[in-house]
Amino acid sequence: MKVVSVIGARPQFVKAATISRVIGSRPEVEEVILHTGQHYDENMSRLFFEELNIPEPHYNLGVGSGSHARQTGQMLEGIESVLLKEKPDWTLLYGDTNSTIAGALAATKLHIPVAHVEAGLRSFNRIMPEEINRIVTDRISDLLFAPTQTAVTNLRNEGLEKATRFTGDVMYDSVLFYREIMEKDPAAFTVQDLPEVFLLATIHRAENTDHPQQMENILKAIRELPYPVLLPIHPRTKKIISRFSIPPNLRLIDPVGYLMMLSLILKATKVITDSGGLQKEAYFLGTPCITIRTETEWVETLHDGWNTITATDPERIIRAVQLPLPKRPQSQAFGNGNAAEIIVDLFTGTC
């Protein structure tokens, strides 16, 4: 059996590493990795591949940045070419990026079965490009691997129950696996001169970075917090944030790899983020999260007050930071840490 795995962005690298590790133990399965180049920072891309021990991509389309239409169109053309050459039994897709929707369209039009990892997520906010990508990919996929029972319910409500399988979340597998590696050598994954008490922040969604009032609100909240705030920041966001007055308690650092980010989450008092993946990682690692969006796909993280939705309202952000620490979360909603095994069993037909 041959499977083509389509990846293109950092969260997909993490998920693919978990699945590829299982595929590598199955001699009957040949995996061809296709990197679209959606994440176009070559140094960071290579760092993720190296530290997560992902096999070198067989193809790299090098698409890079651009409008949604341009980026998706170039990916669609490139993925189609690879699929025609490789003739796989399955195309394996991850998450909700332009790489995901391009892979789904290319494979479906060539009548190649599509398996979607992390299917069924819904924010019910169609302004988000990711929401459109999820809906369309799920609609045309042959196997839908749902990470939570909420995702299963969403897919059932859309008439997709027949293709749906509950697997648990491969990101939970990943955090368990890499936390063990990281804790064997913690010094290797420590930011220099780290404050004893600090908050960790990430800001990258266009709904925040591309709207000056939203950014101003976030920075206003940070300025009034009684803690240092550490912000790993990518060049695009750094350029945007430089137009504003930077709070004295905000420390900007270069982007970090996956293991370093896990280390920072573990050490932070709380996390402030607009990232979907970081909400879960904080939950898995026992660090309270403040989500600066109006909704979350990961409603399970809201249980017991572990994740708080504040949007970019400064007062709500400050109140959420001041809330007492909740009791430690239970991660069973995301499976038992063996989602990758279940997924590979399902699409190889051995389950």
Secondary structure by P-SEA (a helix, b strand, c coil): cbbbbbbccaaaaaaaaaaaaaaaacccbbbbbbbcccccaaaaaaaaaaaacccccccccccccccaaaaaaaaaaaaaaaaaaacccbbbbccccaaaaaaaaaaaaaccbbbbccccccccccccaaaaaaaaaaaaccccccccaaaaaaaaaacccccbbbbccaaaaaaaaaaaaaaaccccccccccccbbbbbbbbcccccccaaaaaaaaaaaaaccbbbbbbccaaaaaaaccccccccbbbbccccaaaaaaaaaaccbbbbccaaaaaaaaaabbbbbbccccccccccccccccccccccaaaaaaaaacccccccccccccccaaaaaaaaaaaccc
